[in-house]
Amino acid sequence: MTRKVLVFELLLIAAVLVVTALLYPRLPAQIPTHWNVHLQPDHYMSGWTTFLLGPGLLAGITLITFLLPWLSPRDFQVDGFRATYRQVMLIFFNLWIYLYAAILWAAFGHPLDAGRAIAVGYCLGFVFFGNVMGKVRRNFFIGVRTPWTLTNERVWNATHRFAAKAWVAAGLLGLVSEIFGLHVGPAIALLIGWLGPKLYSLVVYKRLERRGEIGDGLPREAGES
């Protein structure tokens, strides 16, 4: 994370904390925090949890952004795609601000279909992440992590090129479905964007395996046969 991005995120966290503190006395005792497939609220939390949902989670994302490079094992470091890693985490950070704003808006009973707003944010996330997914290199924390992608770098790269297109397509289709009131945006995003690349990784792996082009894909220590 660059110093400018860190300052940007810290300022936003401080702003969200101030806004949350100002609004807290007027929050209802229970606020909706989850919506079902019919975009109806089905889970509520106490008003004080807004401090965890907003500034708390944002601070957590910033902290994780720092920790993941250190936590990454050798030969699977996120430093191998540092610029893309920063983009992914920044997208996640800003997307959560949007979702938190929708939760607060719904808590005050404003005329907003919060369920749909969150579904739209979910689909937008697939579009934004899809635009950088093809640049993600093999690691244990970000991307399509299946036994087949983690075992072989060629499978990882092919899967993530496919995932980049699938995620964007899934997000756009989900957005269209929400615009027309079909309320299936998240389901479409999950089916195409989440399940599709996982199945694709298996297909690619088995195809390479039949050709005899699959090794174990794992680095060996010096002198190891």
Z-matrix of the N, CA and C atoms (Angstrom, degrees):
N
C 1 1.460
C 2 1.527 1 109.04
N 3 1.336 2 116.78 1 130.02
C 4 1.453 3 119.93 2 178.90
C 5 1.525 4 110.01 3 -77.70
N 6 1.326 5 115.23 4 162.82
C 7 1.464 6 119.69 5 -179.24
C 8 1.527 7 111.20 6 -62.42
N 9 1.346 8 117.21 7 -38.40
C 10 1.462 9 119.76 8 -179.81
C 11 1.535 10 111.02 9 -63.55
N 12 1.324 11 116.22 10 -42.96
C 13 1.465 12 119.83 11 179.82
C 14 1.523 13 110.06 12 -65.70
N 15 1.327 14 116.67 13 -40.42
C 16 1.462 15 120.29 14 178.99
C 17 1.531 16 110.79 15 -61.78
N 18 1.312 17 116.82 16 -46.15
C 19 1.469 18 120.35 17 178.95
C 20 1.522 19 110.02 18 -62.12
N 21 1.345 20 116.36 19 -42.44
C 22 1.467 21 121.49 20 178.59
C 23 1.527 22 110.70 21 -58.17
N 24 1.332 23 117.00 22 -47.43
C 25 1.459 24 120.47 23 -177.72
C 26 1.530 25 111.37 24 -68.68
N 27 1.328 26 117.41 25 -40.03
C 28 1.466 27 119.75 26 179.43
C 29 1.523 28 111.36 27 -64.43
N 30 1.332 29 116.77 28 -38.54
C 31 1.462 30 120.09 29 177.68
C 32 1.526 31 110.81 30 -65.37
N 33 1.334 32 116.69 31 -40.27
C 34 1.463 33 119.73 32 178.78
C 35 1.526 34 111.15 33 -67.71
N 36 1.322 35 117.00 34 -39.73
C 37 1.464 36 119.97 35 177.33
C 38 1.526 37 110.33 36 -61.00
N 39 1.336 38 115.95 37 -43.57
C 40 1.467 39 120.14 38 178.70
C 41 1.522 40 110.77 39 -62.89
N 42 1.341 41 116.78 40 -41.58
C 43 1.463 42 120.53 41 179.63
C 44 1.523 43 111.14 42 -64.22
N 45 1.326 44 116.78 43 -43.18
C 46 1.466 45 120.85 44 178.96
C 47 1.527 46 110.60 45 -64.87
N 48 1.319 47 116.74 46 -37.88
C 49 1.464 48 120.67 47 177.72
C 50 1.528 49 111.02 48 -63.06
N 51 1.322 50 116.68 49 -43.67
C 52 1.467 51 120.95 50 179.66
C 53 1.530 52 110.35 51 -64.40
N 54 1.328 53 116.64 52 -45.97
C 55 1.466 54 120.33 53 179.63
C 56 1.525 55 110.68 54 -61.23
N 57 1.328 56 116.46 55 -43.66
C 58 1.464 57 120.53 56 179.63
C 59 1.527 58 111.04 57 -61.67
N 60 1.339 59 116.62 58 -42.94
C 61 1.466 60 120.71 59 -179.83
C 62 1.522 61 111.35 60 -64.56
N 63 1.327 62 116.94 61 -37.71
C 64 1.463 63 120.65 62 179.79
C 65 1.523 64 111.70 63 -70.10
N 66 1.329 65 116.71 64 -36.22
C 67 1.456 66 120.24 65 -177.28
C 68 1.526 67 113.15 66 -84.41
N 69 1.313 68 116.51 67 -22.08
C 70 1.460 69 120.95 68 -172.32
C 71 1.537 70 114.18 69 -52.89
N 72 1.342 71 119.40 70 -44.71
C 73 1.480 72 118.34 71 -178.69
C 74 1.524 73 113.97 72 -60.69
N 75 1.335 74 117.17 73 -22.58
C 76 1.461 75 120.14 74 -177.96
C 77 1.528 76 113.13 75 -100.13
N 78 1.336 77 117.36 76 -0.35
C 79 1.459 78 119.99 77 -179.68
C 80 1.527 79 110.88 78 -71.42
N 81 1.331 80 117.59 79 146.93
C 82 1.474 81 119.76 80 174.99
C 83 1.523 82 109.82 81 -69.32
N 84 1.311 83 116.33 82 165.03
C 85 1.463 84 121.02 83 -178.20
C 86 1.527 85 111.75 84 -61.98
N 87 1.341 86 116.97 85 -35.19
C 88 1.459 87 122.16 86 178.95
C 89 1.525 88 109.31 87 -125.13
N 90 1.333 89 116.40 88 133.81
C 91 1.465 90 120.25 89 179.05
C 92 1.531 91 109.09 90 -121.85
N 93 1.346 92 117.13 91 142.77
C 94 1.472 93 119.42 92 178.19
C 95 1.521 94 110.34 93 -70.83
N 96 1.329 95 116.63 94 135.84
C 97 1.466 96 120.82 95 -179.83
C 98 1.519 97 112.72 96 -129.03
N 99 1.348 98 116.80 97 -3.78
C 100 1.466 99 119.19 98 179.36
C 101 1.515 100 108.96 99 -149.83
N 102 1.334 101 115.61 100 144.29
C 103 1.459 102 121.59 101 -179.77
C 104 1.521 103 108.97 102 -125.26
N 105 1.335 104 117.76 103 141.57
C 106 1.458 105 121.17 104 -178.90
C 107 1.526 106 110.90 105 -82.68
N 108 1.330 107 115.83 106 -173.72
C 109 1.468 108 120.46 107 -176.54
C 110 1.520 109 111.79 108 -64.83
N 111 1.315 110 117.56 109 -18.99
C 112 1.465 111 121.41 110 177.06
C 113 1.530 112 111.19 111 -92.38
N 114 1.348 113 116.10 112 9.13
C 115 1.462 114 123.96 113 178.03
C 116 1.526 115 112.03 114 62.73
N 117 1.325 116 115.07 115 30.87
C 118 1.458 117 120.96 116 175.02
C 119 1.532 118 108.75 117 -107.01
N 120 1.337 119 117.79 118 138.66
C 121 1.470 120 119.21 119 -179.92
C 122 1.523 121 111.09 120 -63.08
N 123 1.337 122 115.66 121 131.08
C 124 1.464 123 119.55 122 -179.65
C 125 1.527 124 111.85 123 -130.22
N 126 1.309 125 117.24 124 7.42
C 127 1.459 126 119.91 125 176.27
C 128 1.523 127 108.99 126 -149.46
N 129 1.313 128 115.56 127 135.73
C 130 1.462 129 121.34 128 -178.38
C 131 1.527 130 109.36 129 -127.35
N 132 1.327 131 115.16 130 153.97
C 133 1.460 132 121.12 131 177.38
C 134 1.520 133 109.26 132 -136.00
N 135 1.315 134 115.98 133 160.48
C 136 1.465 135 120.78 134 178.97
C 137 1.523 136 110.71 135 -64.84
N 138 1.340 137 115.89 136 152.62
C 139 1.451 138 120.51 137 -176.69
C 140 1.523 139 114.57 138 -57.90
N 141 1.350 140 116.89 139 -33.45
C 142 1.461 141 119.42 140 -177.24
C 143 1.524 142 112.21 141 -65.73
N 144 1.341 143 117.32 142 -19.67
C 145 1.464 144 119.52 143 -179.15
C 146 1.524 145 112.34 144 -69.75
N 147 1.352 146 116.97 145 -10.21
C 148 1.468 147 118.13 146 176.18
C 149 1.526 148 110.95 147 -60.65
N 150 1.331 149 117.13 148 -28.79
C 151 1.464 150 119.78 149 177.93
C 152 1.538 151 110.77 150 -67.54
N 153 1.332 152 115.79 151 -29.98
C 154 1.461 153 119.49 152 175.98
C 155 1.521 154 111.55 153 -80.45
N 156 1.345 155 115.95 154 -41.89
C 157 1.460 156 120.48 155 -177.52
C 158 1.529 157 112.55 156 -67.95
N 159 1.326 158 116.12 157 -33.58
C 160 1.464 159 120.05 158 -177.52
C 161 1.521 160 113.01 159 -94.05
N 162 1.327 161 117.59 160 -93.51
C 163 1.465 162 120.21 161 -176.99
C 164 1.522 163 112.83 162 -61.11
N 165 1.337 164 117.40 163 -31.91
C 166 1.461 165 119.64 164 -179.17
C 167 1.522 166 112.40 165 -64.32
N 168 1.337 167 116.68 166 -51.57
C 169 1.457 168 120.00 167 -179.19
C 170 1.527 169 111.95 168 -68.26
N 171 1.320 170 117.26 169 -35.94
C 172 1.459 171 119.82 170 177.73
C 173 1.525 172 111.07 171 -63.16
N 174 1.334 173 116.24 172 -41.91
C 175 1.461 174 119.92 173 176.19
C 176 1.526 175 110.32 174 -63.52
N 177 1.338 176 115.96 175 -36.73
C 178 1.459 177 120.04 176 178.06
C 179 1.519 178 112.14 177 -64.05
N 180 1.340 179 116.99 178 -40.85
C 181 1.463 180 120.71 179 178.29
C 182 1.527 181 110.51 180 -62.75
N 183 1.338 182 116.30 181 -42.67
C 184 1.466 183 120.10 182 178.47
C 185 1.527 184 110.61 183 -62.89
N 186 1.322 185 116.46 184 -41.38
C 187 1.457 186 120.21 185 179.44
C 188 1.527 187 111.29 186 -65.22
N 189 1.323 188 116.63 187 -43.93
C 190 1.464 189 120.64 188 179.01
C 191 1.523 190 110.72 189 -62.24
N 192 1.333 191 116.91 190 -37.11
C 193 1.462 192 120.83 191 177.90
C 194 1.524 193 110.58 192 -56.69
N 195 1.309 194 117.04 193 -37.24
C 196 1.465 195 121.65 194 177.14
C 197 1.527 196 111.81 195 -75.12
N 198 1.343 197 117.23 196 -38.99
C 199 1.452 198 120.94 197 -170.59
C 200 1.529 199 114.39 198 -77.76
N 201 1.335 200 117.31 199 -35.37
C 202 1.459 201 118.96 200 -173.14
C 203 1.529 202 113.68 201 -58.12
N 204 1.348 203 120.07 202 -41.39
C 205 1.470 204 117.75 203 176.30
C 206 1.521 205 112.69 204 -58.58
N 207 1.316 206 117.45 205 -36.87
C 208 1.455 207 121.25 206 179.86
C 209 1.525 208 111.57 207 -73.68
N 210 1.333 209 116.19 208 -35.18
C 211 1.454 210 120.92 209 -178.72
C 212 1.524 211 113.25 210 -76.70
N 213 1.324 212 117.37 211 -19.75
C 214 1.461 213 120.51 212 -175.17
C 215 1.528 214 111.28 213 -66.64
N 216 1.337 215 117.75 214 130.44
C 217 1.473 216 120.05 215 177.68
C 218 1.526 217 111.40 216 -71.68
N 219 1.305 218 115.33 217 160.49
C 220 1.468 219 120.59 218 -179.09
C 221 1.533 220 110.73 219 -57.98
N 222 1.322 221 115.20 220 141.50
C 223 1.467 222 124.69 221 -178.96
C 224 1.530 223 113.40 222 73.36
N 225 1.331 224 117.05 223 2.45
C 226 1.462 225 120.54 224 174.70
C 227 1.533 226 110.00 225 -132.66
N 228 1.336 227 116.24 226 27.71
C 229 1.464 228 120.25 227 -174.49
C 230 1.527 229 112.13 228 -71.44
N 231 1.317 230 115.67 229 143.69
C 232 1.464 231 119.79 230 173.31
C 233 1.531 232 110.53 231 -73.69
N 234 1.337 233 117.04 232 -13.63
C 235 1.458 234 119.76 233 176.17
C 236 1.520 235 111.39 234 -62.42
N 237 1.337 236 116.71 235 -19.89
C 238 1.454 237 119.96 236 178.96
C 239 1.518 238 113.06 237 -68.15
N 240 1.314 239 118.01 238 -15.03
C 241 1.479 240 121.93 239 175.38
C 242 1.523 241 107.76 240 -140.50
N 243 1.323 242 115.76 241 51.86
C 244 1.457 243 122.51 242 -171.05
C 245 1.525 244 112.89 243 -53.49
N 246 1.339 245 117.38 244 -48.71
C 247 1.473 246 120.13 245 -176.65
C 248 1.530 247 110.73 246 -61.94
N 249 1.330 248 116.58 247 -43.95
C 250 1.463 249 120.40 248 179.33
C 251 1.521 250 110.96 249 -66.70
N 252 1.309 251 116.77 250 -39.14
C 253 1.467 252 121.23 251 177.32
C 254 1.524 253 110.73 252 -58.24
N 255 1.321 254 116.90 253 -44.37
C 256 1.466 255 120.38 254 178.58
C 257 1.520 256 110.56 255 -62.34
N 258 1.341 257 116.69 256 -39.90
C 259 1.467 258 119.80 257 178.83
C 260 1.519 259 110.94 258 -62.67
N 261 1.317 260 116.53 259 -45.33
C 262 1.469 261 121.13 260 -178.77
C 263 1.524 262 110.82 261 -58.88
N 264 1.320 263 116.08 262 -47.50
C 265 1.460 264 119.84 263 -177.36
C 266 1.534 265 111.54 264 -69.24
N 267 1.326 266 117.05 265 -34.61
C 268 1.461 267 119.80 266 177.98
C 269 1.528 268 110.92 267 -68.64
N 270 1.331 269 116.80 268 -38.98
C 271 1.466 270 120.73 269 175.79
C 272 1.526 271 109.71 270 -60.78
N 273 1.315 272 115.83 271 -45.89
C 274 1.464 273 120.78 272 179.33
C 275 1.523 274 110.86 273 -59.70
N 276 1.324 275 116.99 274 -43.30
C 277 1.460 276 122.85 275 -179.59
C 278 1.529 277 110.60 276 -60.39
N 279 1.324 278 116.97 277 -50.52
C 280 1.466 279 120.63 278 -177.48
C 281 1.526 280 112.03 279 -70.91
N 282 1.320 281 116.90 280 -33.35
C 283 1.459 282 119.85 281 178.02
C 284 1.525 283 110.24 282 -64.83
N 285 1.338 284 116.87 283 -37.33
C 286 1.459 285 118.56 284 179.15
C 287 1.528 286 111.46 285 -68.30
N 288 1.322 287 117.68 286 -34.27
C 289 1.466 288 119.85 287 175.54
C 290 1.525 289 110.21 288 -59.50
N 291 1.325 290 116.01 289 -43.24
C 292 1.465 291 120.70 290 178.23
C 293 1.532 292 110.82 291 -61.06
N 294 1.338 293 116.75 292 -47.10
C 295 1.465 294 120.43 293 -178.57
C 296 1.529 295 111.15 294 -64.84
N 297 1.319 296 116.28 295 -39.09
C 298 1.466 297 119.90 296 179.39
C 299 1.526 298 110.71 297 -65.83
N 300 1.321 299 116.43 298 -38.92
C 301 1.463 300 120.11 299 177.91
C 302 1.536 301 110.39 300 -62.33
N 303 1.339 302 116.66 301 -39.43
C 304 1.466 303 120.37 302 178.43
C 305 1.528 304 110.82 303 -64.81
N 306 1.333 305 117.03 304 -38.93
C 307 1.464 306 120.99 305 178.70
C 308 1.528 307 110.54 306 -64.20
N 309 1.331 308 116.24 307 -44.32
C 310 1.463 309 119.42 308 178.66
C 311 1.522 310 111.61 309 -63.18
N 312 1.314 311 115.58 310 -42.91
C 313 1.470 312 120.01 311 -179.60
C 314 1.523 313 110.11 312 -60.28
N 315 1.339 314 115.58 313 -43.42
C 316 1.466 315 119.68 314 179.82
C 317 1.525 316 110.54 315 -66.28
N 318 1.329 317 117.92 316 -35.03
C 319 1.464 318 121.42 317 -177.90
C 320 1.520 319 111.80 318 -61.83
N 321 1.326 320 116.54 319 -30.66
C 322 1.464 321 119.98 320 -178.77
C 323 1.526 322 112.39 321 -91.22
N 324 1.325 323 116.66 322 4.90
C 325 1.459 324 120.00 323 175.08
C 326 1.512 325 114.58 324 71.59
N 327 1.325 326 117.48 325 23.57
C 328 1.465 327 119.81 326 178.93
C 329 1.529 328 110.37 327 -69.68
N 330 1.327 329 117.31 328 156.39
C 331 1.470 330 121.07 329 -178.41
C 332 1.525 331 111.55 330 -72.02
N 333 1.323 332 115.81 331 76.03
C 334 1.458 333 121.75 332 178.15
C 335 1.515 334 107.67 333 -142.08
N 336 1.321 335 115.99 334 133.56
C 337 1.451 336 120.63 335 173.93
C 338 1.517 337 107.02 336 -77.80
N 339 1.328 338 116.55 337 87.34
C 340 1.467 339 121.23 338 -173.82
C 341 1.522 340 111.35 339 -62.06
N 342 1.323 341 116.79 340 -37.18
C 343 1.457 342 119.30 341 178.71
C 344 1.516 343 111.09 342 -59.23
N 345 1.332 344 115.72 343 -44.84
C 346 1.463 345 118.92 344 179.39
C 347 1.524 346 110.74 345 -68.70
N 348 1.329 347 117.04 346 -38.42
C 349 1.466 348 119.96 347 179.02
C 350 1.523 349 110.73 348 -60.68
N 351 1.324 350 116.94 349 -40.03
C 352 1.457 351 120.24 350 178.82
C 353 1.522 352 110.40 351 -71.46
N 354 1.323 353 117.40 352 -37.92
C 355 1.469 354 120.14 353 176.43
C 356 1.523 355 110.63 354 -61.64
N 357 1.336 356 116.46 355 -40.59
C 358 1.466 357 120.67 356 176.94
C 359 1.531 358 110.34 357 -62.94
N 360 1.341 359 116.89 358 -43.34
C 361 1.457 360 119.97 359 177.56
C 362 1.514 361 111.73 360 -61.18
N 363 1.311 362 116.76 361 -38.94
C 364 1.460 363 122.33 362 178.19
C 365 1.536 364 109.97 363 -60.81
N 366 1.323 365 116.08 364 -46.66
C 367 1.469 366 120.49 365 -179.57
C 368 1.528 367 111.09 366 -67.55
N 369 1.329 368 117.06 367 -39.28
C 370 1.459 369 119.79 368 176.42
C 371 1.526 370 111.04 369 -60.81
N 372 1.327 371 115.92 370 -36.70
C 373 1.452 372 119.68 371 177.44
C 374 1.519 373 111.37 372 -58.61
N 375 1.326 374 117.54 373 -42.23
C 376 1.459 375 120.87 374 178.12
C 377 1.528 376 110.66 375 -62.45
N 378 1.332 377 117.06 376 -39.85
C 379 1.466 378 120.20 377 179.33
C 380 1.525 379 110.69 378 -65.03
N 381 1.330 380 116.89 379 -48.75
C 382 1.465 381 120.87 380 -177.44
C 383 1.528 382 111.60 381 -65.42
N 384 1.326 383 116.52 382 -45.79
C 385 1.463 384 119.28 383 179.59
C 386 1.526 385 111.07 384 -66.49
N 387 1.344 386 116.27 385 -35.69
C 388 1.458 387 119.39 386 178.83
C 389 1.513 388 112.83 387 -61.07
N 390 1.316 389 116.76 388 -31.93
C 391 1.464 390 120.50 389 -179.12
C 392 1.520 391 113.26 390 -67.43
N 393 1.326 392 117.98 391 -19.07
C 394 1.468 393 120.67 392 179.32
C 395 1.527 394 112.34 393 -116.45
N 396 1.327 395 118.00 394 -5.93
C 397 1.459 396 120.90 395 -173.44
C 398 1.522 397 112.75 396 -60.99
N 399 1.311 398 117.67 397 -34.13
C 400 1.458 399 120.13 398 -178.59
C 401 1.516 400 113.77 399 -66.62
N 402 1.332 401 117.80 400 -14.30
C 403 1.468 402 121.79 401 -179.04
C 404 1.530 403 112.75 402 -98.96
N 405 1.322 404 116.69 403 -1.49
C 406 1.467 405 120.38 404 -179.29
C 407 1.524 406 109.22 405 -77.22
N 408 1.325 407 116.38 406 129.17
C 409 1.451 408 121.61 407 179.17
C 410 1.526 409 110.54 408 -99.40
N 411 1.317 410 115.70 409 167.17
C 412 1.456 411 121.92 410 -170.96
C 413 1.526 412 112.23 411 -58.34
N 414 1.327 413 115.07 412 124.07
C 415 1.456 414 122.30 413 179.32
C 416 1.527 415 108.24 414 -159.01
N 417 1.325 416 116.84 415 174.33
C 418 1.454 417 120.97 416 -175.40
C 419 1.530 418 113.98 417 -98.47
N 420 1.332 419 118.17 418 1.17
C 421 1.460 420 119.63 419 -170.43
C 422 1.531 421 114.56 420 -119.76
N 423 1.324 422 118.25 421 -32.21
C 424 1.462 423 121.59 422 -172.40
C 425 1.526 424 109.10 423 -127.47
N 426 1.322 425 115.61 424 137.18
C 427 1.459 426 119.63 425 175.51
C 428 1.522 427 112.58 426 108.67
N 429 1.327 428 115.04 427 -166.34
C 430 1.469 429 122.16 428 -179.15
C 431 1.521 430 107.42 429 -88.06
N 432 1.319 431 116.22 430 96.56
C 433 1.458 432 121.60 431 -173.98
C 434 1.530 433 108.87 432 -101.48
N 435 1.317 434 115.45 433 97.67
C 436 1.462 435 122.08 434 176.23
C 437 1.533 436 107.84 435 -121.58
N 438 1.324 437 118.10 436 166.92
C 439 1.468 438 119.37 437 177.06
C 440 1.524 439 112.31 438 -56.88
N 441 1.328 440 116.65 439 -29.73
C 442 1.462 441 120.26 440 -174.49
C 443 1.529 442 111.74 441 -82.90
N 444 1.334 443 117.36 442 -36.53
C 445 1.471 444 118.72 443 177.75
C 446 1.522 445 111.24 444 -74.01
N 447 1.331 446 117.37 445 -37.08
C 448 1.464 447 120.11 446 -178.54
C 449 1.521 448 111.99 447 -73.46
N 450 1.327 449 116.34 448 -23.87
C 451 1.456 450 120.15 449 -179.08
C 452 1.522 451 112.17 450 -80.56
N 453 1.311 452 117.33 451 -32.93
C 454 1.460 453 120.55 452 -172.45
C 455 1.523 454 110.74 453 -135.43
N 456 1.320 455 115.79 454 128.49
C 457 1.463 456 120.47 455 -176.10
C 458 1.529 457 111.70 456 -68.80
N 459 1.338 458 117.84 457 -34.77
C 460 1.465 459 120.05 458 178.99
C 461 1.526 460 110.21 459 -64.32
N 462 1.313 461 116.34 460 -39.86
C 463 1.471 462 120.20 461 177.91
C 464 1.522 463 109.42 462 -65.90
N 465 1.337 464 116.62 463 -41.91
C 466 1.466 465 120.28 464 178.03
C 467 1.523 466 110.90 465 -57.46
N 468 1.332 467 116.85 466 -51.28
C 469 1.467 468 120.44 467 -176.13
C 470 1.523 469 111.95 468 -64.38
N 471 1.332 470 117.12 469 -43.48
C 472 1.467 471 120.09 470 179.41
C 473 1.530 472 110.63 471 -64.41
N 474 1.321 473 116.23 472 -42.21
C 475 1.467 474 120.44 473 -179.65
C 476 1.512 475 111.15 474 -63.28
N 477 1.322 476 117.98 475 -40.45
C 478 1.464 477 120.11 476 -176.63
C 479 1.527 478 112.47 477 -76.37
N 480 1.314 479 116.81 478 -26.75
C 481 1.475 480 117.78 479 171.12
C 482 1.525 481 109.42 480 -66.30
N 483 1.332 482 116.32 481 -41.39
C 484 1.467 483 120.19 482 176.64
C 485 1.523 484 110.39 483 -66.73
N 486 1.338 485 116.93 484 -43.31
C 487 1.459 486 120.92 485 -177.92
C 488 1.523 487 111.54 486 -61.76
N 489 1.326 488 117.52 487 -36.40
C 490 1.463 489 120.46 488 179.39
C 491 1.526 490 110.52 489 -57.13
N 492 1.331 491 116.66 490 -44.36
C 493 1.463 492 120.93 491 179.41
C 494 1.535 493 111.01 492 -72.31
N 495 1.336 494 115.08 493 -41.71
C 496 1.468 495 119.44 494 -177.41
C 497 1.519 496 111.25 495 -64.53
N 498 1.335 497 117.38 496 -41.15
C 499 1.459 498 120.59 497 -179.10
C 500 1.522 499 111.50 498 -66.02
N 501 1.324 500 116.43 499 -43.76
C 502 1.474 501 118.94 500 178.81
C 503 1.525 502 109.97 501 -63.56
N 504 1.335 503 116.43 502 -46.12
C 505 1.470 504 120.14 503 179.88
C 506 1.520 505 110.96 504 -61.79
N 507 1.334 506 116.88 505 -43.50
C 508 1.462 507 120.79 506 -179.62
C 509 1.522 508 110.87 507 -63.07
N 510 1.341 509 116.25 508 -43.78
C 511 1.459 510 119.78 509 179.56
C 512 1.513 511 112.29 510 -63.18
N 513 1.331 512 117.09 511 -42.80
C 514 1.466 513 120.80 512 -179.32
C 515 1.524 514 111.26 513 -67.37
N 516 1.331 515 116.40 514 -42.30
C 517 1.470 516 119.24 515 177.35
C 518 1.527 517 110.57 516 -63.24
N 519 1.327 518 115.63 517 -39.82
C 520 1.457 519 119.05 518 177.59
C 521 1.513 520 112.14 519 -62.77
N 522 1.331 521 116.59 520 -40.71
C 523 1.466 522 120.87 521 178.60
C 524 1.525 523 111.02 522 -63.21
N 525 1.328 524 116.01 523 -43.40
C 526 1.466 525 119.79 524 178.64
C 527 1.525 526 110.29 525 -61.10
N 528 1.346 527 116.32 526 -41.91
C 529 1.466 528 119.24 527 -179.23
C 530 1.530 529 111.32 528 -63.30
N 531 1.345 530 116.85 529 -36.47
C 532 1.461 531 119.81 530 178.57
C 533 1.526 532 111.19 531 -70.96
N 534 1.322 533 116.74 532 -37.10
C 535 1.470 534 120.55 533 178.61
C 536 1.534 535 110.58 534 -60.35
N 537 1.330 536 115.16 535 -38.57
C 538 1.468 537 119.61 536 -179.02
C 539 1.529 538 112.53 537 -90.98
N 540 1.324 539 116.53 538 9.68
C 541 1.462 540 120.22 539 174.51
C 542 1.510 541 115.99 540 71.45
N 543 1.337 542 117.84 541 24.79
C 544 1.462 543 119.99 542 -179.51
C 545 1.527 544 112.52 543 -81.95
N 546 1.324 545 116.76 544 -19.34
C 547 1.471 546 122.77 545 176.00
C 548 1.529 547 113.22 546 58.24
N 549 1.312 548 116.96 547 36.88
C 550 1.474 549 119.83 548 177.83
C 551 1.526 550 111.14 549 -124.38
N 552 1.349 551 116.88 550 15.69
C 553 1.458 552 120.18 551 -177.26
C 554 1.519 553 113.91 552 -55.88
N 555 1.348 554 118.57 553 -53.96
C 556 1.468 555 119.37 554 179.52
C 557 1.528 556 112.89 555 -60.68
N 558 1.330 557 117.25 556 -37.55
C 559 1.464 558 120.16 557 179.60
C 560 1.525 559 110.71 558 -64.33
N 561 1.337 560 116.65 559 -41.54
C 562 1.459 561 120.61 560 177.92
C 563 1.523 562 110.21 561 -64.13
N 564 1.329 563 115.83 562 -44.68
C 565 1.460 564 120.28 563 -179.30
C 566 1.526 565 110.92 564 -60.67
N 567 1.336 566 116.99 565 -42.10
C 568 1.457 567 120.14 566 179.99
C 569 1.524 568 111.63 567 -67.89
N 570 1.321 569 116.65 568 -44.00
C 571 1.462 570 120.58 569 -175.55
C 572 1.525 571 110.92 570 -65.68
N 573 1.331 572 117.04 571 -48.79
C 574 1.465 573 120.68 572 -176.65
C 575 1.524 574 111.52 573 -83.89
N 576 1.321 575 116.22 574 -46.96
C 577 1.457 576 119.66 575 -173.06
C 578 1.517 577 114.50 576 -80.06
N 579 1.329 578 117.38 577 -32.41
C 580 1.462 579 119.80 578 -177.16
C 581 1.524 580 111.74 579 -95.80
N 582 1.322 581 117.22 580 -52.38
C 583 1.459 582 120.83 581 -176.26
C 584 1.530 583 111.77 582 -75.59
N 585 1.341 584 117.22 583 -39.99
C 586 1.467 585 121.02 584 -176.47
C 587 1.526 586 113.78 585 -53.59
N 588 1.346 587 119.10 586 -55.41
C 589 1.465 588 119.88 587 -179.92
C 590 1.527 589 113.86 588 -62.09
N 591 1.326 590 118.37 589 -32.46
C 592 1.462 591 120.41 590 178.59
C 593 1.525 592 110.61 591 -64.66
N 594 1.321 593 116.59 592 -44.99
C 595 1.460 594 119.68 593 176.87
C 596 1.528 595 111.02 594 -66.11
N 597 1.309 596 116.11 595 -37.35
C 598 1.468 597 120.61 596 179.58
C 599 1.524 598 110.48 597 -62.13
N 600 1.336 599 117.89 598 -39.38
C 601 1.464 600 120.71 599 -179.75
C 602 1.522 601 110.94 600 -61.84
N 603 1.329 602 117.34 601 -37.45
C 604 1.459 603 120.89 602 177.53
C 605 1.529 604 110.48 603 -65.89
N 606 1.335 605 116.68 604 -43.54
C 607 1.464 606 121.02 605 180.00
C 608 1.527 607 110.69 606 -61.16
N 609 1.327 608 116.97 607 -45.94
C 610 1.468 609 120.81 608 -179.65
C 611 1.525 610 110.22 609 -63.63
N 612 1.331 611 116.40 610 -44.18
C 613 1.472 612 120.00 611 -179.39
C 614 1.532 613 110.82 612 -59.96
N 615 1.320 614 116.77 613 -47.93
C 616 1.462 615 120.20 614 -178.06
C 617 1.521 616 111.26 615 -65.81
N 618 1.317 617 117.48 616 -33.78
C 619 1.457 618 120.29 617 178.04
C 620 1.527 619 110.83 618 -65.56
N 621 1.323 620 116.61 619 -44.67
C 622 1.463 621 120.65 620 177.61
C 623 1.531 622 110.77 621 -67.53
N 624 1.326 623 116.07 622 -34.94
C 625 1.459 624 120.17 623 179.58
C 626 1.518 625 110.83 624 -64.25
N 627 1.333 626 117.54 625 -41.82
C 628 1.465 627 121.04 626 178.83
C 629 1.524 628 111.27 627 -62.86
N 630 1.339 629 116.11 628 -31.20
C 631 1.465 630 120.68 629 179.40
C 632 1.521 631 112.56 630 -82.12
N 633 1.310 632 116.86 631 -4.23
C 634 1.451 633 120.20 632 -177.26
C 635 1.516 634 112.98 633 73.11
N 636 1.330 635 116.92 634 26.04
C 637 1.461 636 121.46 635 -176.16
C 638 1.519 637 112.63 636 -105.15
N 639 1.317 638 116.97 637 13.98
C 640 1.461 639 121.10 638 179.97
C 641 1.515 640 110.04 639 -108.15
N 642 1.324 641 115.96 640 118.88
C 643 1.455 642 121.00 641 166.76
C 644 1.509 643 106.81 642 -97.53
N 645 1.328 644 117.79 643 -165.91
C 646 1.464 645 118.29 644 177.57
C 647 1.506 646 111.36 645 -79.02
N 648 1.365 647 116.60 646 -14.49
C 649 1.466 648 119.52 647 175.10
C 650 1.494 649 114.76 648 72.17
N 651 1.374 650 117.74 649 5.62
C 652 1.448 651 120.63 650 -175.06
C 653 1.523 652 110.18 651 -109.13
N 654 1.328 653 117.56 652 141.39
C 655 1.451 654 120.84 653 179.44
C 656 1.521 655 110.93 654 -66.26
N 657 1.337 656 117.09 655 147.19
C 658 1.452 657 121.17 656 -179.91
C 659 1.529 658 110.12 657 -113.33
N 660 1.323 659 115.18 658 149.88
C 661 1.449 660 120.41 659 176.79
C 662 1.526 661 109.02 660 -73.59
N 663 1.332 662 114.94 661 156.44
C 664 1.451 663 119.84 662 178.89
C 665 1.519 664 109.54 663 -58.69
N 666 1.340 665 116.99 664 133.45
C 667 1.450 666 121.94 665 177.41
C 668 1.517 667 113.23 666 87.25
N 669 1.319 668 117.80 667 -6.37
C 670 1.471 669 120.42 668 -178.88
C 671 1.521 670 108.68 669 -85.08
N 672 1.291 671 117.49 670 132.49
C 673 1.454 672 121.42 671 -178.00
C 674 1.519 673 110.39 672 -92.00
